[in-house]
Amino acid sequence: MSENAKRSTVYFDPDLHRALRIKAAHTHRTLSDLVNEAVRMTLAEDQEDLAAFEERADERTISYEELLKDLKAHGKI
């Protein structure tokens, strides 16, 4: 852990806490390492989602009804 790490109190569901402690022991990592990795992964996924939305911002949108008509017209439903 870096010397610039910030301390925070997090309250876990008891079952999640137990699972994290077990995983930390099995992987020889700290609970903090596991939580930091999970948060990083979640933030990275959010960034990917935002980038995908931005890439598709100019795409034409259609209504649900139009989508169903198109699927039916092409024999998909």
Backbone as JSON, one array per atom type, in Angstrom:
{
  "sequence": "MSENAKRSTVYFDPDLHRALRIKAAHTHRTLSDLVNEAVRMTLAEDQEDLAAFEERADERTISYEELLKDLKAHGKI",
  "N": [[0.86, -1.17, 0.0], [0.52, 2.24, -0.76], [2.3, 5.05, 0.66], [0.73, 7.26, 0.53], [-1.82, 6.47, 0.85], [-5.26, 6.67, 1.69], [-7.3, 6.53, 4.57], [-10.37, 4.9, 5.29], [-13.62, 4.21, 6.58], [-15.51, 1.4, 6.05], [-18.52, -0.32, 5.88], [-19.32, -3.62, 5.77], [-21.55, -6.14, 4.6], [-22.01, -8.9, 6.72], [-21.59, -11.51, 5.6], [-20.29, -10.91, 3.18], [-17.99, -9.72, 4.17], [-16.79, -11.85, 5.5], [-16.31, -13.54, 3.29], [-14.51, -11.94, 1.86], [-12.36, -11.84, 3.69], [-11.62, -14.54, 3.71], [-10.9, -14.89, 1.01], [-8.77, -13.08, 0.88], [-6.95, -14.32, 2.61], [-6.49, -16.73, 1.22], [-5.34, -15.81, -1.13], [-3.16, -14.48, -0.3], [-3.22, -11.72, 0.04], [-4.09, -8.39, 1.08], [-7.13, -7.32, 2.67], [-7.69, -4.7, 2.01], [-6.27, -4.46, -0.43], [-7.82, -6.14, -2.06], [-10.32, -4.82, -2.04], [-9.61, -2.3, -3.09], [-8.83, -3.12, -5.68], [-11.3, -4.09, -6.67], [-12.83, -1.74, -6.66], [-11.36, -0.19, -8.47], [-11.77, -1.73, -10.8], [-14.55, -1.47, -11.11], [-14.78, 1.31, -11.54], [-13.35, 1.5, -13.92], [-15.0, 0.0, -15.63], [-17.23, 1.68, -15.61], [-16.13, 3.89, -16.93], [-15.64, 2.76, -19.45], [-18.29, 2.24, -20.22], [-19.3, 4.88, -20.36], [-17.71, 5.85, -22.44], [-18.63, 4.24, -24.53], [-21.29, 5.1, -24.72], [-20.81, 7.72, -25.54], [-19.6, 7.31, -28.03], [-21.76, 6.34, -29.46], [-23.56, 8.38, -29.51], [-24.48, 9.85, -31.7], [-26.01, 8.1, -33.12], [-28.99, 7.0, -34.74], [-32.08, 6.9, -33.06], [-34.68, 4.6, -32.28], [-38.12, 3.85, -31.71], [-39.58, 1.51, -29.37], [-41.73, 0.21, -30.54], [-41.12, 0.54, -33.28], [-38.81, -0.99, -33.4], [-39.83, -3.57, -32.85], [-41.49, -3.91, -35.13], [-39.53, -3.91, -37.13], [-38.02, -6.18, -36.44], [-39.97, -8.15, -36.8], [-40.51, -7.82, -39.54], [-38.17, -8.76, -40.61], [-38.23, -11.4, -40.02], [-37.4, -12.21, -37.49], [-38.86, -12.38, -35.21]],
  "CA": [[0.0, 0.0, 0.0], [1.36, 3.43, -0.85], [2.29, 5.9, 1.85], [-0.29, 8.29, 0.33], [-3.14, 5.84, 0.95], [-6.23, 7.31, 2.59], [-8.05, 5.59, 5.4], [-11.81, 5.11, 5.27], [-14.38, 3.16, 7.23], [-16.51, 0.8, 5.16], [-19.3, -1.34, 6.57], [-19.66, -4.72, 4.87], [-22.46, -7.19, 5.0], [-21.17, -9.91, 7.39], [-21.2, -12.6, 4.69], [-19.29, -10.37, 2.25], [-16.76, -9.52, 4.93], [-16.21, -13.19, 5.69], [-15.8, -13.99, 2.0], [-13.31, -11.15, 1.56], [-11.28, -12.3, 4.58], [-11.18, -15.85, 3.23], [-10.19, -14.69, -0.26], [-7.5, -12.42, 1.2], [-6.06, -15.34, 3.16], [-6.14, -17.7, 0.18], [-4.54, -15.17, -2.18], [-2.04, -13.8, 0.36], [-3.37, -10.29, -0.2], [-4.84, -7.74, 2.15], [-8.51, -6.97, 2.37], [-7.62, -3.4, 1.32], [-5.89, -4.7, -1.82], [-8.97, -6.7, -2.78], [-11.34, -3.77, -2.19], [-9.09, -1.32, -4.05], [-8.92, -3.71, -7.02], [-12.7, -4.14, -7.06], [-13.26, -0.37, -6.95], [-10.72, 0.19, -9.74], [-12.45, -2.44, -11.89], [-15.86, -0.86, -11.27], [-14.6, 2.62, -12.16], [-12.93, 1.26, -15.31], [-16.21, -0.39, -16.35], [-18.03, 2.9, -15.79], [-15.48, 4.69, -17.96], [-15.91, 2.08, -20.72], [-19.7, 2.48, -20.54], [-19.44, 6.28, -20.78], [-17.09, 5.98, -23.77], [-19.53, 3.61, -25.5], [-22.42, 6.02, -24.92], [-20.32, 8.87, -26.3], [-19.39, 6.84, -29.41], [-23.05, 6.07, -30.1], [-24.43, 9.53, -29.29], [-25.06, 10.34, -32.96], [-26.81, 7.06, -33.78], [-30.44, 7.22, -34.8], [-32.83, 6.11, -32.09], [-36.01, 4.18, -32.75], [-39.02, 3.48, -30.62], [-39.75, 0.08, -29.15], [-42.66, -0.27, -31.56], [-40.38, 0.43, -34.54], [-37.91, -2.13, -33.27], [-40.61, -4.79, -33.01], [-41.89, -4.01, -36.53], [-38.35, -4.27, -37.91], [-37.7, -7.58, -36.15], [-40.99, -8.97, -37.45], [-40.31, -7.72, -40.99], [-36.99, -9.56, -40.99], [-38.44, -12.78, -39.6], [-36.67, -12.54, -36.26], [-39.87, -12.71, -34.19]],
  "C": [[0.9, 1.23, 0.0], [1.27, 4.26, 0.43], [1.26, 7.01, 1.74], [-1.71, 7.73, 0.46], [-3.99, 6.59, 1.98], [-7.02, 6.26, 3.33], [-9.53, 5.94, 5.34], [-12.48, 3.94, 6.0], [-15.47, 2.7, 6.28], [-17.21, -0.29, 5.95], [-19.75, -2.38, 5.57], [-20.77, -5.57, 5.47], [-21.58, -8.29, 5.62], [-20.71, -11.04, 6.47], [-20.15, -12.14, 3.67], [-17.95, -10.19, 2.95], [-16.04, -10.85, 5.14], [-15.59, -13.7, 4.4], [-14.53, -13.24, 1.62], [-12.12, -11.6, 2.42], [-10.73, -13.63, 4.11], [-10.39, -15.71, 1.93], [-8.83, -14.05, -0.01], [-6.5, -13.45, 1.73], [-5.58, -16.31, 2.09], [-5.22, -17.1, -0.89], [-3.33, -14.43, -1.62], [-2.03, -12.3, 0.04], [-4.13, -9.69, 0.98], [-6.27, -7.49, 1.69], [-8.54, -5.63, 1.62], [-7.24, -3.56, -0.14], [-7.07, -5.2, -2.64], [-10.04, -5.63, -3.04], [-10.88, -2.72, -3.18], [-9.18, -1.84, -5.49], [-10.37, -3.72, -7.53], [-13.22, -2.75, -7.42], [-12.65, 0.1, -8.26], [-11.44, -0.45, -10.93], [-13.82, -1.81, -12.16], [-15.76, 0.5, -11.95], [-14.17, 2.49, -13.62], [-14.13, 0.86, -16.17], [-17.1, 0.82, -16.61], [-17.45, 3.76, -16.9], [-15.71, 4.08, -19.34], [-17.35, 2.33, -21.17], [-19.91, 3.91, -21.04], [-18.85, 6.5, -22.16], [-18.0, 5.37, -24.84], [-20.74, 4.5, -25.78], [-22.01, 7.2, -25.8], [-20.14, 8.5, -27.77], [-20.71, 6.7, -30.16], [-24.02, 7.25, -30.02], [-25.13, 10.01, -30.56], [-25.9, 9.29, -33.69], [-28.29, 7.41, -33.71], [-31.1, 6.35, -33.74], [-34.18, 5.75, -32.69], [-36.83, 3.79, -31.53], [-39.07, 1.96, -30.49], [-40.66, -0.52, -30.21], [-41.97, -0.43, -32.9], [-39.44, -0.77, -34.52], [-38.66, -3.44, -33.49], [-41.06, -4.98, -34.47], [-40.71, -4.46, -37.39], [-37.98, -5.73, -37.68], [-38.7, -8.51, -36.84], [-40.81, -8.98, -38.96], [-39.14, -8.57, -41.46], [-37.05, -10.98, -40.46], [-37.72, -13.18, -38.32], [-37.6, -12.78, -35.07], [-41.15, -13.1, -34.88]]
}
